[in-house]
Amino acid sequence: MNGPPPTRQCVFCHPSDSTDFSALADTAFNEVRGSVRLEGTDFWIAPDAAPVAARHLLLFPTQHYTSFADLTAEGVLSPVRLRELVSALGTHVSSGGGASGFLAFEHGSPTPFQPHQSGKCAANEHAHIHIVTRGGLDLKRVRRALCRETGVEPQSVHPHSYPLPRPEAYIWMADDTGCGSVWYSVSSIANQAMRRILVVSHVPAEPEFRVKWQDILVFDVTGNRARVEETRSLLDSFQGARHV
């Protein structure tokens, strides 16, 4: 699998050179990045260093692509196979321990990608999908927050398909029921928008965006490390996973 070269230093392609997440998790991201590769595929899975749920993992390609919309459109991985893989990983990390279902999402970049282009919503330009345990998340509240963030209503995505490349940034979200939605936004979507929404969705006060959501992550380093280690141990037992 050969993707386009990164346009700048990429935390996924060069993890040892990046400190993007060190303030959040005491360099945990650099310690776990790429620790598990899926057998027979060109994809890695790793715990997220600043988890927004009890278990939070990342799925990303070994080669540099800027969105899974581009990746599936180019035939690197079929939409059906991608959704099967996301479902299998989500089911695995949400099994046991009182977890209830999973939520998957991607902050997708516009196509064609341009560095620092208005509308880019992911913090890193390397394509990656987040898979988190759903727990007590109020998905209706999350969807309302996404509508406010993007200024648009969502479009449905068939369980066996994936968003097509478009000149707008997007946020794709799916859950363990197979339902999928995508928000395309012609205006800028803030970096870490989905992470912020999920963190504050556990806080009962409205409006959601007045909460200093970064504090919940930054000042819970001990809790973050425990969640990272729990997710790492589950990934070790995922069928087809191996250390590289």
C-alpha positions as CSV (number, residue, x, y, z in Angstrom):
1,M,0.0,0.0,0.0
2,N,1.5,3.3,-1.1
3,G,-0.1,6.5,0.0
4,P,1.0,10.1,-0.8
5,P,4.0,11.4,1.2
6,P,3.2,13.6,4.2
7,T,3.3,17.3,3.6
8,R,4.9,18.0,7.0
9,Q,6.3,16.0,9.9
10,C,3.6,13.4,10.8
11,V,3.2,12.0,14.3
12,F,2.1,8.7,12.9
13,C,4.9,8.4,10.4
14,H,7.6,9.7,12.7
15,P,6.3,9.2,16.3
16,S,9.7,9.6,18.0
17,D,10.0,13.1,16.6
18,S,6.6,14.4,17.8
19,T,5.6,15.8,21.1
20,D,2.1,16.8,20.1
21,F,0.4,14.7,22.7
22,S,3.1,14.7,25.4
23,A,1.3,17.4,27.5
24,L,-1.8,15.3,27.6
25,A,-0.4,12.0,28.6
26,D,3.3,12.3,29.6
27,T,4.5,11.0,26.2
28,A,2.3,7.9,26.4
29,F,1.4,8.3,22.8
30,N,5.1,7.9,21.7
31,E,5.4,4.8,23.9
32,V,2.4,3.0,22.4
33,R,2.2,4.2,18.8
34,G,2.3,1.3,16.3
35,S,2.6,-1.3,19.1
36,V,0.2,-3.7,17.4
37,R,-0.2,-4.4,13.7
38,L,-3.2,-6.3,12.3
39,E,-1.9,-9.6,10.7
40,G,-2.3,-9.6,6.9
41,T,-3.2,-6.0,6.6
42,D,-1.6,-2.6,6.2
43,F,-3.1,-1.2,9.4
44,W,-2.0,-0.6,12.9
45,I,-4.0,-0.3,16.1
46,A,-2.9,1.5,19.2
47,P,-4.4,3.0,22.4
48,D,-5.1,6.7,22.3
49,A,-2.8,8.5,24.8
50,A,-5.5,10.9,25.9
51,P,-8.6,8.6,26.0
52,V,-12.1,10.1,26.2
53,A,-13.6,6.8,27.3
54,A,-12.7,3.8,29.5
55,R,-11.2,2.2,26.3
56,H,-10.1,4.2,23.4
57,L,-8.1,3.0,20.4
58,L,-6.9,4.3,17.1
59,L,-7.0,2.5,13.7
60,F,-4.6,3.9,11.1
61,P,-2.9,2.8,7.9
62,T,0.8,2.1,7.7
63,Q,1.2,4.4,4.7
64,H,0.3,8.1,4.7
65,Y,-3.2,8.9,3.7
66,T,-5.1,12.0,4.8
67,S,-8.5,10.5,5.2
68,F,-10.3,7.1,5.1
69,A,-12.5,8.6,2.4
70,D,-9.5,8.8,0.1
71,L,-8.2,5.4,1.2
72,T,-11.5,3.6,0.5
73,A,-12.1,5.5,-2.7
74,E,-8.7,4.4,-4.1
75,G,-9.5,0.8,-3.4
76,V,-6.8,0.3,-0.6
77,L,-9.6,-1.1,1.6
78,S,-13.2,-1.7,0.6
79,P,-15.8,0.2,2.6
80,V,-17.4,-3.2,3.6
81,R,-14.1,-4.5,4.9
82,L,-13.4,-1.3,6.8
83,R,-16.8,-1.3,8.5
84,E,-16.3,-5.0,9.4
85,L,-12.9,-4.2,10.9
86,V,-14.2,-1.3,12.9
87,S,-17.1,-3.4,14.1
88,A,-14.8,-6.3,15.2
89,L,-12.4,-3.9,17.0
90,G,-15.3,-2.1,18.7
91,T,-17.0,-5.3,19.8
92,H,-13.7,-6.5,21.2
93,V,-12.8,-3.5,23.2
94,S,-16.4,-3.1,24.5
95,S,-16.6,-6.7,25.7
96,G,-16.6,-7.2,29.5
97,G,-15.7,-4.8,32.2
98,G,-19.1,-3.2,32.3
99,A,-18.6,-1.5,28.9
100,S,-21.7,-1.1,26.8
101,G,-21.3,-0.8,23.0
102,F,-18.9,1.3,21.0
103,L,-18.7,4.5,19.0
104,A,-16.4,5.1,16.1
105,F,-15.5,8.4,14.4
106,E,-13.1,10.1,12.0
107,H,-12.2,13.7,11.6
108,G,-11.8,13.6,7.8
109,S,-9.8,16.1,5.8
110,P,-11.0,17.7,2.5
111,T,-10.0,16.2,-0.8
112,P,-7.7,17.3,-2.2
113,F,-5.8,17.9,1.0
114,Q,-4.0,21.3,1.4
115,P,-1.9,22.1,4.5
116,H,-3.5,24.5,6.9
117,Q,-6.6,24.7,4.6
118,S,-9.7,26.1,6.3
119,G,-12.0,23.1,7.0
120,K,-9.3,20.7,8.2
121,C,-10.7,19.3,11.4
122,A,-8.2,16.5,12.5
123,A,-5.2,17.4,14.7
124,N,-3.0,15.3,12.5
125,E,-3.1,14.8,8.7
126,H,-2.6,11.1,8.8
127,A,-5.9,9.2,8.5
128,H,-7.1,7.6,11.7
129,I,-10.4,6.3,13.1
130,H,-11.1,6.5,16.8
131,I,-13.0,3.6,18.4
132,V,-14.3,4.2,22.0
133,T,-16.5,2.4,24.4
134,R,-19.9,4.0,24.5
135,G,-20.8,3.5,28.1
136,G,-23.3,6.1,29.2
137,L,-22.8,8.5,26.3
138,D,-26.0,10.2,25.2
139,L,-25.7,9.9,21.5
140,K,-28.5,12.3,20.8
141,R,-26.6,15.0,22.7
142,V,-23.5,14.2,20.8
143,R,-25.3,14.5,17.5
144,R,-26.9,17.8,18.5
145,A,-23.4,19.1,19.5
146,L,-22.1,18.0,16.1
147,C,-24.9,19.9,14.3
148,R,-24.0,23.0,16.2
149,E,-20.3,22.6,15.6
150,T,-20.6,22.0,11.8
151,G,-23.7,24.1,11.2
152,V,-25.3,21.3,9.1
153,E,-27.5,18.3,9.5
154,P,-26.0,14.9,9.1
155,Q,-26.4,12.6,6.1
156,S,-27.0,8.9,6.6
157,V,-24.2,6.4,5.7
158,H,-25.1,2.9,4.8
159,P,-23.6,0.2,7.1
160,H,-21.6,-1.2,4.1
161,S,-20.4,2.1,2.7
162,Y,-18.1,5.0,3.7
163,P,-18.2,8.8,3.0
164,L,-16.9,9.7,-0.5
165,P,-14.0,12.2,-0.9
166,R,-15.3,15.8,-1.2
167,P,-13.8,19.2,-1.0
168,E,-15.4,19.8,2.5
169,A,-14.0,18.5,5.8
170,Y,-16.2,15.9,7.4
171,I,-16.9,14.1,10.7
172,W,-18.1,10.5,10.3
173,M,-19.6,8.7,13.2
174,A,-21.0,5.2,13.6
175,D,-22.0,3.0,16.6
176,D,-22.4,-0.6,17.5
177,T,-26.0,-0.7,15.9
178,G,-24.4,-0.2,12.5
179,C,-25.9,3.2,12.0
180,G,-23.6,5.8,10.4
181,S,-23.8,9.5,9.8
182,V,-21.5,12.1,8.2
183,W,-21.4,15.9,8.7
184,Y,-19.8,17.8,5.8
185,S,-18.9,21.4,6.6
186,V,-17.8,24.1,4.1
187,S,-16.6,26.2,7.1
188,S,-13.8,25.3,9.4
189,I,-14.3,22.5,11.9
190,A,-12.1,23.1,15.0
191,N,-9.2,20.8,15.8
192,Q,-10.2,18.1,18.3
193,A,-13.9,19.0,17.9
194,M,-15.1,15.5,18.4
195,R,-12.8,14.8,21.3
196,R,-14.1,18.0,23.0
197,I,-17.7,17.0,22.4
198,L,-17.3,13.5,23.9
199,V,-15.4,14.8,26.9
200,V,-18.0,17.3,27.8
201,S,-20.9,15.1,27.0
202,H,-20.4,13.5,30.4
203,V,-20.8,16.9,32.1
204,P,-24.5,17.7,32.8
205,A,-24.2,21.5,32.5
206,E,-25.2,23.3,29.3
207,P,-24.0,24.9,27.2
208,E,-21.4,22.2,26.6
209,F,-18.6,24.3,25.1
210,R,-18.1,26.4,28.3
211,V,-16.5,23.5,30.0
212,K,-12.7,23.5,30.0
213,W,-12.6,20.1,28.4
214,Q,-8.7,20.0,28.1
215,D,-8.5,20.1,31.9
216,I,-10.4,16.8,32.2
217,L,-7.6,15.1,30.1
218,V,-4.5,17.0,31.1
219,F,-5.0,16.7,34.9
220,D,-5.9,13.0,34.9
221,V,-2.6,11.6,33.8
222,T,-2.9,8.6,36.2
223,G,-6.4,7.8,35.0
224,N,-5.2,8.2,31.4
225,R,-2.3,5.8,31.9
226,A,-4.6,3.2,33.5
227,R,-7.0,3.4,30.5
228,V,-4.2,3.3,28.0
229,E,-2.8,0.1,29.6
230,E,-6.3,-1.5,29.8
231,T,-6.8,-0.8,26.1
232,R,-3.4,-2.1,25.2
233,S,-4.0,-5.4,27.0
234,L,-7.2,-5.9,25.1
235,L,-5.5,-5.1,21.8
236,D,-2.9,-7.7,22.5
237,S,-5.6,-10.3,22.6
238,F,-7.4,-9.2,19.4
239,Q,-7.3,-12.0,16.8
240,G,-4.8,-11.3,14.1
241,A,-2.9,-8.7,16.1
242,R,0.9,-8.9,16.5
243,H,3.6,-6.6,17.8
244,V,5.9,-4.9,15.3
